[in-house]
Amino acid sequence: MAAAQPKPTAGTARRLARGCWSAFWDYETPKVIVVKNRRLGVVYRAVQLLILLYFVWYVFIVQKGYQDSETGPESSVITKVKGITSSEHKVWDVEEYVKPPEGGSVFSIITRIEVTRLQTLGTCPESMRVNNATCDSDEDCVAGQLDMLGNGVRTGRCVPYYHGASQTCEVSAWCPVEDGASVSQFLGKMAPNFTILIKNSIHYPKFQFSKGNIENRKDGYLKRCTFHEVSDLYCPIFKLGFIVEQAGENFTELAHTGGVIGVIINWDCDLDLSPLKCNPKYSFRRLDPKHIPASSGYNFRFAKYYKVNGSTARTLIKAYGIRIDVIVHGQTQPPKAASSSQAGKFSLIPTIINLATALTSIGVGSFLCDWILLTFMNKNKIYSHKKFDKMVDAPEQSAGPELCASKHSQQDPALMDPRGLAQL
């Protein structure tokens, strides 16, 4: 039968409590061992230097890690187009060739049209471009059939086409259909000289900072200037030909097929500097995939309705044009990419966070060198004995604070290498 354990006395309890409180309040610091090894020392200092250069040069100088950031500024865009052009039959002004006319950030300038005049509700041959529209007899046309890519509902009759000897199924629709009687007109002869005013203003609520892209002058400056990156940066009046040229496109080709051009406004601002240093940067590029024939180009349809002898008629217009998308980027941070606008301002919190990260990262050098020291060096076992003190549990005693913290345990000298220091 096991012997009974002695009950702890009041003195033992007090010593145990003092040991616990001592372990709680004591400060512990790591032991430092100096290893006289030149190659290891060079690796250690090189790693520290690289980490230091990364944080000083890249994080604080390039990325400006001492600044606060804000994404998505409040922005507004207003556009206005001016100019006139002519086609084979008429003169066109802004009210007719700009769609929509409200002056938003996305608008189209019509450069070519295909006009189908005097369309009325009735029956007529289907377009030959529609699938299975050609026929040899009425049996090839199913009455009531509706093709979603066609122009109307089939009547069941096979009739001669608008021109030539071909026949197509008759449809009930707006007649004549577009492909059968359309006339093409080109409006792009004078279109390169159209001027486009792009008014843009941004606001960063966090920093209470606002700015626009127009010079604050009262001498009629905007009536006589056009945009120039150096001399007239705050005159946002662009010629359409200039925009297409900067996007790397041929104007005549683009005017015939249509296309989408993006006008990108980047605001790169450092709010620790003067507001005069916060300037817009403009870039231009084509947005629709011109190398994919199935999806390149840009066109849309609209109609003008009127009365002829009491009946409703219309003129259908298929318009090809250059669509302009004005895109504004903004982020209150120093620039990180060419495609984003940024601004930043000094803040204590990101500065402290990045400094703490830098100081912590310097410890990577110690970890790397310790790994080399204890793994690849010839005397790695000796270094291991000197770096780590191996402890064993002491025999149980009736009192003492060693029950609270391992730092009060007895050390077994048999596990130490008494000659290790001499061999270093």
Contacts in CASP RR format, 6 or more apart in sequence:
PFRMAT RR
TARGET T0000
AUTHOR 0000-0000-0000
METHOD contacts of the structure
MODEL  1
MAAAQPKPTAGTARRLARGCWSAFWDYETPKVIVVKNRRLGVVYRAVQLL
ILLYFVWYVFIVQKGYQDSETGPESSVITKVKGITSSEHKVWDVEEYVKP
PEGGSVFSIITRIEVTRLQTLGTCPESMRVNNATCDSDEDCVAGQLDMLG
NGVRTGRCVPYYHGASQTCEVSAWCPVEDGASVSQFLGKMAPNFTILIKN
SIHYPKFQFSKGNIENRKDGYLKRCTFHEVSDLYCPIFKLGFIVEQAGEN
FTELAHTGGVIGVIINWDCDLDLSPLKCNPKYSFRRLDPKHIPASSGYNF
RFAKYYKVNGSTARTLIKAYGIRIDVIVHGQTQPPKAASSSQAGKFSLIP
TIINLATALTSIGVGSFLCDWILLTFMNKNKIYSHKKFDKMVDAPEQSAG
PELCASKHSQQDPALMDPRGLAQL
6 398 0 8 1.000
8 16 0 8 1.000
8 398 0 8 1.000
8 399 0 8 1.000
9 398 0 8 1.000
9 399 0 8 1.000
11 399 0 8 1.000
12 398 0 8 1.000
12 399 0 8 1.000
12 400 0 8 1.000
15 399 0 8 1.000
15 400 0 8 1.000
15 401 0 8 1.000
16 399 0 8 1.000
16 400 0 8 1.000
16 401 0 8 1.000
16 403 0 8 1.000
16 404 0 8 1.000
18 401 0 8 1.000
19 400 0 8 1.000
19 401 0 8 1.000
19 404 0 8 1.000
19 405 0 8 1.000
19 408 0 8 1.000
20 401 0 8 1.000
20 404 0 8 1.000
20 405 0 8 1.000
22 401 0 8 1.000
23 401 0 8 1.000
23 404 0 8 1.000
23 405 0 8 1.000
23 407 0 8 1.000
23 408 0 8 1.000
28 407 0 8 1.000
33 383 0 8 1.000
33 386 0 8 1.000
33 387 0 8 1.000
35 373 0 8 1.000
35 383 0 8 1.000
35 424 0 8 1.000
36 424 0 8 1.000
37 373 0 8 1.000
37 377 0 8 1.000
40 369 0 8 1.000
40 372 0 8 1.000
40 373 0 8 1.000
40 377 0 8 1.000
41 369 0 8 1.000
43 368 0 8 1.000
43 369 0 8 1.000
43 372 0 8 1.000
44 365 0 8 1.000
44 366 0 8 1.000
44 368 0 8 1.000
44 369 0 8 1.000
47 364 0 8 1.000
47 365 0 8 1.000
47 368 0 8 1.000
47 369 0 8 1.000
48 362 0 8 1.000
48 365 0 8 1.000
51 358 0 8 1.000
51 361 0 8 1.000
51 362 0 8 1.000
51 364 0 8 1.000
51 365 0 8 1.000
52 358 0 8 1.000
52 362 0 8 1.000
55 354 0 8 1.000
55 357 0 8 1.000
55 358 0 8 1.000
55 361 0 8 1.000
59 65 0 8 1.000
59 354 0 8 1.000
59 358 0 8 1.000
60 66 0 8 1.000
60 354 0 8 1.000
62 334 0 8 1.000
63 334 0 8 1.000
63 336 0 8 1.000
64 270 0 8 1.000
64 333 0 8 1.000
64 334 0 8 1.000
64 344 0 8 1.000
65 334 0 8 1.000
65 350 0 8 1.000
65 351 0 8 1.000
65 354 0 8 1.000
66 346 0 8 1.000
66 347 0 8 1.000
66 350 0 8 1.000
66 351 0 8 1.000
66 354 0 8 1.000
67 270 0 8 1.000
67 272 0 8 1.000
67 333 0 8 1.000
67 334 0 8 1.000
67 344 0 8 1.000
67 345 0 8 1.000
67 346 0 8 1.000
67 347 0 8 1.000
67 350 0 8 1.000
68 206 0 8 1.000
68 332 0 8 1.000
68 344 0 8 1.000
68 345 0 8 1.000
68 346 0 8 1.000
68 347 0 8 1.000
68 349 0 8 1.000
68 350 0 8 1.000
69 331 0 8 1.000
69 332 0 8 1.000
69 333 0 8 1.000
69 342 0 8 1.000
69 344 0 8 1.000
69 350 0 8 1.000
70 204 0 8 1.000
70 205 0 8 1.000
70 206 0 8 1.000
70 207 0 8 1.000
70 331 0 8 1.000
70 332 0 8 1.000
70 333 0 8 1.000
70 344 0 8 1.000
71 330 0 8 1.000
71 331 0 8 1.000
71 332 0 8 1.000
72 330 0 8 1.000
72 331 0 8 1.000
73 202 0 8 1.000
73 203 0 8 1.000
73 204 0 8 1.000
73 267 0 8 1.000
73 328 0 8 1.000
73 330 0 8 1.000
73 331 0 8 1.000
73 332 0 8 1.000
73 341 0 8 1.000
74 202 0 8 1.000
74 203 0 8 1.000
74 204 0 8 1.000
74 205 0 8 1.000
75 200 0 8 1.000
75 201 0 8 1.000
75 202 0 8 1.000
75 203 0 8 1.000
75 328 0 8 1.000
75 330 0 8 1.000
76 199 0 8 1.000
76 200 0 8 1.000
76 201 0 8 1.000
77 104 0 8 1.000
77 105 0 8 1.000
77 198 0 8 1.000
77 199 0 8 1.000
77 200 0 8 1.000
77 326 0 8 1.000
77 328 0 8 1.000
78 103 0 8 1.000
78 104 0 8 1.000
78 198 0 8 1.000
78 199 0 8 1.000
79 103 0 8 1.000
79 104 0 8 1.000
79 105 0 8 1.000
79 107 0 8 1.000
79 196 0 8 1.000
79 197 0 8 1.000
79 198 0 8 1.000
79 199 0 8 1.000
79 324 0 8 1.000
79 326 0 8 1.000
80 103 0 8 1.000
80 196 0 8 1.000
80 197 0 8 1.000
80 199 0 8 1.000
81 94 0 8 1.000
81 98 0 8 1.000
81 107 0 8 1.000
81 109 0 8 1.000
81 194 0 8 1.000
81 195 0 8 1.000
81 196 0 8 1.000
81 197 0 8 1.000
82 94 0 8 1.000
82 194 0 8 1.000
82 195 0 8 1.000
82 197 0 8 1.000
83 93 0 8 1.000
83 94 0 8 1.000
83 190 0 8 1.000
83 193 0 8 1.000
83 194 0 8 1.000
83 195 0 8 1.000
84 91 0 8 1.000
84 92 0 8 1.000
84 93 0 8 1.000
84 94 0 8 1.000
84 190 0 8 1.000
85 91 0 8 1.000
85 92 0 8 1.000
85 97 0 8 1.000
85 187 0 8 1.000
85 188 0 8 1.000
85 189 0 8 1.000
85 190 0 8 1.000
85 191 0 8 1.000
85 194 0 8 1.000
86 92 0 8 1.000
86 187 0 8 1.000
86 189 0 8 1.000
86 190 0 8 1.000
87 113 0 8 1.000
87 185 0 8 1.000
87 186 0 8 1.000
87 187 0 8 1.000
88 185 0 8 1.000
88 186 0 8 1.000
89 185 0 8 1.000
92 110 0 8 1.000
92 187 0 8 1.000
94 101 0 8 1.000
95 101 0 8 1.000
96 110 0 8 1.000
97 109 0 8 1.000
97 110 0 8 1.000
97 111 0 8 1.000
97 187 0 8 1.000
98 107 0 8 1.000
98 108 0 8 1.000
98 109 0 8 1.000
98 110 0 8 1.000
99 107 0 8 1.000
99 108 0 8 1.000
99 110 0 8 1.000
99 300 0 8 1.000
99 302 0 8 1.000
99 319 0 8 1.000
100 107 0 8 1.000
104 326 0 8 1.000
105 325 0 8 1.000
105 326 0 8 1.000
105 327 0 8 1.000
105 328 0 8 1.000
106 323 0 8 1.000
106 324 0 8 1.000
106 325 0 8 1.000
106 326 0 8 1.000
107 323 0 8 1.000
107 324 0 8 1.000
108 298 0 8 1.000
108 300 0 8 1.000
108 319 0 8 1.000
108 321 0 8 1.000
108 322 0 8 1.000
108 323 0 8 1.000
108 324 0 8 1.000
109 191 0 8 1.000
109 194 0 8 1.000
109 240 0 8 1.000
109 321 0 8 1.000
109 322 0 8 1.000
109 323 0 8 1.000
109 324 0 8 1.000
110 187 0 8 1.000
110 319 0 8 1.000
110 320 0 8 1.000
110 321 0 8 1.000
111 186 0 8 1.000
111 187 0 8 1.000
111 188 0 8 1.000
111 191 0 8 1.000
111 254 0 8 1.000
111 255 0 8 1.000
111 256 0 8 1.000
111 258 0 8 1.000
111 320 0 8 1.000
111 321 0 8 1.000
111 322 0 8 1.000
112 184 0 8 1.000
112 185 0 8 1.000
112 186 0 8 1.000
112 187 0 8 1.000
112 188 0 8 1.000
112 255 0 8 1.000
112 256 0 8 1.000
112 258 0 8 1.000
112 319 0 8 1.000
112 320 0 8 1.000
112 321 0 8 1.000
113 184 0 8 1.000
113 185 0 8 1.000
113 187 0 8 1.000
113 317 0 8 1.000
113 318 0 8 1.000
113 319 0 8 1.000
113 320 0 8 1.000
114 178 0 8 1.000
114 182 0 8 1.000
114 183 0 8 1.000
114 184 0 8 1.000
114 185 0 8 1.000
114 317 0 8 1.000
114 318 0 8 1.000
114 320 0 8 1.000
115 182 0 8 1.000
115 183 0 8 1.000
115 184 0 8 1.000
115 185 0 8 1.000
115 315 0 8 1.000
115 316 0 8 1.000
115 317 0 8 1.000
116 176 0 8 1.000
116 177 0 8 1.000
116 178 0 8 1.000
116 180 0 8 1.000
116 181 0 8 1.000
116 182 0 8 1.000
116 183 0 8 1.000
116 315 0 8 1.000
116 316 0 8 1.000
116 317 0 8 1.000
116 318 0 8 1.000
117 181 0 8 1.000
117 183 0 8 1.000
117 315 0 8 1.000
118 308 0 8 1.000
118 313 0 8 1.000
118 315 0 8 1.000
119 174 0 8 1.000
119 175 0 8 1.000
119 176 0 8 1.000
119 303 0 8 1.000
119 313 0 8 1.000
119 314 0 8 1.000
119 315 0 8 1.000
119 316 0 8 1.000
120 174 0 8 1.000
120 175 0 8 1.000
120 308 0 8 1.000
120 311 0 8 1.000
120 312 0 8 1.000
120 313 0 8 1.000
120 314 0 8 1.000
121 172 0 8 1.000
121 173 0 8 1.000
121 174 0 8 1.000
121 175 0 8 1.000
121 312 0 8 1.000
122 172 0 8 1.000
122 173 0 8 1.000
122 174 0 8 1.000
122 175 0 8 1.000
123 155 0 8 1.000
123 170 0 8 1.000
123 171 0 8 1.000
123 172 0 8 1.000
123 173 0 8 1.000
123 175 0 8 1.000
124 159 0 8 1.000
124 170 0 8 1.000
124 171 0 8 1.000
124 173 0 8 1.000
124 175 0 8 1.000
124 176 0 8 1.000
124 177 0 8 1.000
125 159 0 8 1.000
125 160 0 8 1.000
125 161 0 8 1.000
125 162 0 8 1.000
125 167 0 8 1.000
125 168 0 8 1.000
125 169 0 8 1.000
125 170 0 8 1.000
125 171 0 8 1.000
125 177 0 8 1.000
125 180 0 8 1.000
126 133 0 8 1.000
126 150 0 8 1.000
126 151 0 8 1.000
126 152 0 8 1.000
126 154 0 8 1.000
126 168 0 8 1.000
126 169 0 8 1.000
126 170 0 8 1.000
126 171 0 8 1.000
126 177 0 8 1.000
127 133 0 8 1.000
127 150 0 8 1.000
127 151 0 8 1.000
127 168 0 8 1.000
127 177 0 8 1.000
127 178 0 8 1.000
127 179 0 8 1.000
127 180 0 8 1.000
128 134 0 8 1.000
128 161 0 8 1.000
128 166 0 8 1.000
128 168 0 8 1.000
128 179 0 8 1.000
129 179 0 8 1.000
130 147 0 8 1.000
130 149 0 8 1.000
130 150 0 8 1.000
130 151 0 8 1.000
130 168 0 8 1.000
131 147 0 8 1.000
131 149 0 8 1.000
132 147 0 8 1.000
133 147 0 8 1.000
133 150 0 8 1.000
133 168 0 8 1.000
133 169 0 8 1.000
134 166 0 8 1.000
134 167 0 8 1.000
134 168 0 8 1.000
135 141 0 8 1.000
135 158 0 8 1.000
135 167 0 8 1.000
135 168 0 8 1.000
135 169 0 8 1.000
136 158 0 8 1.000
136 167 0 8 1.000
137 158 0 8 1.000
138 156 0 8 1.000
138 157 0 8 1.000
138 158 0 8 1.000
140 158 0 8 1.000
140 169 0 8 1.000
141 154 0 8 1.000
141 155 0 8 1.000
141 156 0 8 1.000
141 157 0 8 1.000
141 158 0 8 1.000
141 169 0 8 1.000
141 170 0 8 1.000
142 154 0 8 1.000
142 156 0 8 1.000
143 154 0 8 1.000
143 155 0 8 1.000
143 156 0 8 1.000
144 153 0 8 1.000
144 154 0 8 1.000
144 155 0 8 1.000
144 156 0 8 1.000
145 153 0 8 1.000
145 154 0 8 1.000
146 152 0 8 1.000
146 153 0 8 1.000
146 154 0 8 1.000
147 154 0 8 1.000
150 171 0 8 1.000
151 171 0 8 1.000
151 173 0 8 1.000
151 174 0 8 1.000
151 177 0 8 1.000
151 178 0 8 1.000
152 171 0 8 1.000
152 172 0 8 1.000
152 173 0 8 1.000
153 171 0 8 1.000
153 172 0 8 1.000
153 173 0 8 1.000
154 169 0 8 1.000
154 170 0 8 1.000
154 171 0 8 1.000
155 169 0 8 1.000
155 170 0 8 1.000
155 171 0 8 1.000
155 172 0 8 1.000
156 169 0 8 1.000
156 170 0 8 1.000
157 169 0 8 1.000
157 170 0 8 1.000
158 167 0 8 1.000
158 168 0 8 1.000
158 169 0 8 1.000
158 170 0 8 1.000
159 167 0 8 1.000
159 168 0 8 1.000
159 169 0 8 1.000
159 170 0 8 1.000
160 166 0 8 1.000
160 167 0 8 1.000
161 167 0 8 1.000
161 168 0 8 1.000
161 180 0 8 1.000
162 176 0 8 1.000
162 180 0 8 1.000
162 181 0 8 1.000
163 180 0 8 1.000
171 177 0 8 1.000
174 314 0 8 1.000
174 316 0 8 1.000
178 316 0 8 1.000
178 318 0 8 1.000
182 316 0 8 1.000
182 318 0 8 1.000
186 255 0 8 1.000
186 256 0 8 1.000
187 255 0 8 1.000
188 255 0 8 1.000
191 240 0 8 1.000
191 241 0 8 1.000
191 251 0 8 1.000
191 255 0 8 1.000
191 322 0 8 1.000
192 239 0 8 1.000
192 240 0 8 1.000
192 241 0 8 1.000
192 244 0 8 1.000
192 251 0 8 1.000
193 239 0 8 1.000
193 240 0 8 1.000
193 241 0 8 1.000
194 239 0 8 1.000
194 240 0 8 1.000
194 241 0 8 1.000
195 226 0 8 1.000
195 237 0 8 1.000
195 238 0 8 1.000
195 239 0 8 1.000
195 240 0 8 1.000
196 237 0 8 1.000
196 238 0 8 1.000
196 239 0 8 1.000
196 240 0 8 1.000
196 243 0 8 1.000
196 324 0 8 1.000
197 222 0 8 1.000
197 236 0 8 1.000
197 237 0 8 1.000
198 213 0 8 1.000
198 236 0 8 1.000
198 238 0 8 1.000
198 263 0 8 1.000
198 265 0 8 1.000
198 326 0 8 1.000
199 212 0 8 1.000
199 213 0 8 1.000
199 214 0 8 1.000
199 236 0 8 1.000
200 212 0 8 1.000
200 213 0 8 1.000
200 236 0 8 1.000
200 265 0 8 1.000
200 280 0 8 1.000
200 326 0 8 1.000
200 328 0 8 1.000
201 210 0 8 1.000
201 211 0 8 1.000
201 212 0 8 1.000
201 213 0 8 1.000
202 210 0 8 1.000
202 211 0 8 1.000
202 212 0 8 1.000
202 267 0 8 1.000
202 328 0 8 1.000
202 330 0 8 1.000
203 209 0 8 1.000
203 210 0 8 1.000
204 210 0 8 1.000
204 271 0 8 1.000
204 332 0 8 1.000
204 343 0 8 1.000
206 332 0 8 1.000
207 271 0 8 1.000
207 332 0 8 1.000
207 343 0 8 1.000
207 344 0 8 1.000
207 345 0 8 1.000
209 269 0 8 1.000
209 271 0 8 1.000
209 275 0 8 1.000
209 278 0 8 1.000
209 343 0 8 1.000
211 267 0 8 1.000
211 269 0 8 1.000
211 275 0 8 1.000
211 278 0 8 1.000
212 280 0 8 1.000
213 234 0 8 1.000
213 236 0 8 1.000
213 265 0 8 1.000
213 280 0 8 1.000
214 222 0 8 1.000
214 234 0 8 1.000
214 235 0 8 1.000
214 236 0 8 1.000
215 221 0 8 1.000
215 222 0 8 1.000
215 234 0 8 1.000
215 235 0 8 1.000
221 235 0 8 1.000
222 235 0 8 1.000
222 237 0 8 1.000
225 232 0 8 1.000
225 235 0 8 1.000
225 237 0 8 1.000
226 232 0 8 1.000
226 235 0 8 1.000
226 237 0 8 1.000
226 238 0 8 1.000
226 239 0 8 1.000
226 242 0 8 1.000
227 233 0 8 1.000
227 235 0 8 1.000
227 236 0 8 1.000
227 237 0 8 1.000
227 238 0 8 1.000
227 242 0 8 1.000
227 282 0 8 1.000
228 235 0 8 1.000
229 282 0 8 1.000
233 279 0 8 1.000
233 280 0 8 1.000
236 280 0 8 1.000
238 263 0 8 1.000
240 322 0 8 1.000
241 251 0 8 1.000
243 261 0 8 1.000
243 263 0 8 1.000
243 284 0 8 1.000
243 324 0 8 1.000
244 250 0 8 1.000
244 251 0 8 1.000
244 254 0 8 1.000
244 261 0 8 1.000
244 322 0 8 1.000
245 251 0 8 1.000
246 283 0 8 1.000
246 284 0 8 1.000
247 261 0 8 1.000
247 262 0 8 1.000
247 284 0 8 1.000
247 285 0 8 1.000
247 286 0 8 1.000
248 286 0 8 1.000
249 261 0 8 1.000
249 286 0 8 1.000
254 322 0 8 1.000
255 320 0 8 1.000
255 321 0 8 1.000
255 322 0 8 1.000
256 320 0 8 1.000
257 296 0 8 1.000
257 297 0 8 1.000
257 298 0 8 1.000
257 320 0 8 1.000
258 297 0 8 1.000
258 298 0 8 1.000
258 299 0 8 1.000
258 320 0 8 1.000
258 321 0 8 1.000
258 322 0 8 1.000
258 323 0 8 1.000
259 286 0 8 1.000
259 288 0 8 1.000
259 290 0 8 1.000
259 296 0 8 1.000
259 297 0 8 1.000
259 298 0 8 1.000
259 321 0 8 1.000
259 322 0 8 1.000
259 323 0 8 1.000
260 286 0 8 1.000
260 287 0 8 1.000
260 288 0 8 1.000
260 297 0 8 1.000
260 298 0 8 1.000
260 322 0 8 1.000
260 323 0 8 1.000
260 325 0 8 1.000
261 284 0 8 1.000
261 285 0 8 1.000
261 286 0 8 1.000
261 287 0 8 1.000
261 322 0 8 1.000
261 323 0 8 1.000
261 324 0 8 1.000
261 325 0 8 1.000
262 284 0 8 1.000
262 285 0 8 1.000
262 286 0 8 1.000
262 287 0 8 1.000
262 324 0 8 1.000
262 325 0 8 1.000
262 326 0 8 1.000
262 327 0 8 1.000
263 282 0 8 1.000
263 283 0 8 1.000
263 284 0 8 1.000
263 324 0 8 1.000
263 325 0 8 1.000
263 326 0 8 1.000
263 327 0 8 1.000
264 282 0 8 1.000
264 283 0 8 1.000
264 284 0 8 1.000
264 285 0 8 1.000
264 327 0 8 1.000
264 328 0 8 1.000
264 329 0 8 1.000
264 339 0 8 1.000
265 280 0 8 1.000
265 281 0 8 1.000
265 282 0 8 1.000
265 326 0 8 1.000
265 327 0 8 1.000
265 328 0 8 1.000
265 329 0 8 1.000
265 341 0 8 1.000
266 280 0 8 1.000
266 281 0 8 1.000
266 282 0 8 1.000
266 283 0 8 1.000
266 329 0 8 1.000
266 330 0 8 1.000
266 338 0 8 1.000
266 339 0 8 1.000
266 340 0 8 1.000
266 341 0 8 1.000
267 278 0 8 1.000
267 279 0 8 1.000
267 280 0 8 1.000
267 281 0 8 1.000
267 328 0 8 1.000
267 329 0 8 1.000
267 330 0 8 1.000
267 341 0 8 1.000
267 342 0 8 1.000
267 343 0 8 1.000
268 278 0 8 1.000
268 279 0 8 1.000
268 281 0 8 1.000
268 335 0 8 1.000
268 341 0 8 1.000
268 342 0 8 1.000
268 343 0 8 1.000
269 277 0 8 1.000
269 278 0 8 1.000
269 332 0 8 1.000
269 341 0 8 1.000
269 342 0 8 1.000
269 343 0 8 1.000
269 344 0 8 1.000
270 277 0 8 1.000
270 278 0 8 1.000
270 334 0 8 1.000
270 343 0 8 1.000
270 344 0 8 1.000
270 345 0 8 1.000
271 278 0 8 1.000
271 332 0 8 1.000
271 343 0 8 1.000
271 344 0 8 1.000
271 345 0 8 1.000
272 344 0 8 1.000
272 345 0 8 1.000
272 346 0 8 1.000
278 343 0 8 1.000
281 341 0 8 1.000
287 325 0 8 1.000
288 295 0 8 1.000
288 296 0 8 1.000
288 297 0 8 1.000
288 298 0 8 1.000
289 295 0 8 1.000
289 296 0 8 1.000
290 296 0 8 1.000
290 297 0 8 1.000
297 320 0 8 1.000
298 320 0 8 1.000
298 321 0 8 1.000
298 322 0 8 1.000
298 323 0 8 1.000
299 318 0 8 1.000
299 319 0 8 1.000
299 320 0 8 1.000
299 321 0 8 1.000
300 318 0 8 1.000
300 319 0 8 1.000
301 316 0 8 1.000
301 317 0 8 1.000
301 318 0 8 1.000
301 319 0 8 1.000
302 317 0 8 1.000
302 319 0 8 1.000
303 314 0 8 1.000
303 315 0 8 1.000
303 316 0 8 1.000
303 317 0 8 1.000
304 314 0 8 1.000
304 315 0 8 1.000
304 317 0 8 1.000
305 312 0 8 1.000
305 313 0 8 1.000
305 314 0 8 1.000
306 312 0 8 1.000
306 313 0 8 1.000
306 314 0 8 1.000
306 315 0 8 1.000
307 313 0 8 1.000
328 341 0 8 1.000
329 339 0 8 1.000
329 340 0 8 1.000
329 341 0 8 1.000
330 340 0 8 1.000
330 341 0 8 1.000
330 342 0 8 1.000
330 343 0 8 1.000
331 340 0 8 1.000
331 341 0 8 1.000
331 342 0 8 1.000
331 343 0 8 1.000
332 342 0 8 1.000
332 343 0 8 1.000
332 344 0 8 1.000
332 345 0 8 1.000
333 342 0 8 1.000
333 343 0 8 1.000
333 344 0 8 1.000
334 342 0 8 1.000
334 344 0 8 1.000
335 342 0 8 1.000
336 342 0 8 1.000
370 387 0 8 1.000
373 380 0 8 1.000
373 383 0 8 1.000
373 387 0 8 1.000
374 380 0 8 1.000
374 383 0 8 1.000
374 384 0 8 1.000
374 387 0 8 1.000
377 383 0 8 1.000
379 423 0 8 1.000
379 424 0 8 1.000
382 417 0 8 1.000
382 420 0 8 1.000
382 423 0 8 1.000
382 424 0 8 1.000
383 424 0 8 1.000
385 416 0 8 1.000
385 417 0 8 1.000
385 420 0 8 1.000
386 417 0 8 1.000
386 420 0 8 1.000
386 421 0 8 1.000
386 424 0 8 1.000
389 411 0 8 1.000
389 416 0 8 1.000
390 412 0 8 1.000
390 415 0 8 1.000
391 406 0 8 1.000
391 409 0 8 1.000
391 411 0 8 1.000
391 412 0 8 1.000
392 409 0 8 1.000
392 410 0 8 1.000
392 411 0 8 1.000
392 412 0 8 1.000
392 415 0 8 1.000
393 409 0 8 1.000
394 402 0 8 1.000
394 409 0 8 1.000
394 410 0 8 1.000
400 408 0 8 1.000
401 408 0 8 1.000
402 408 0 8 1.000
402 409 0 8 1.000
402 410 0 8 1.000
END
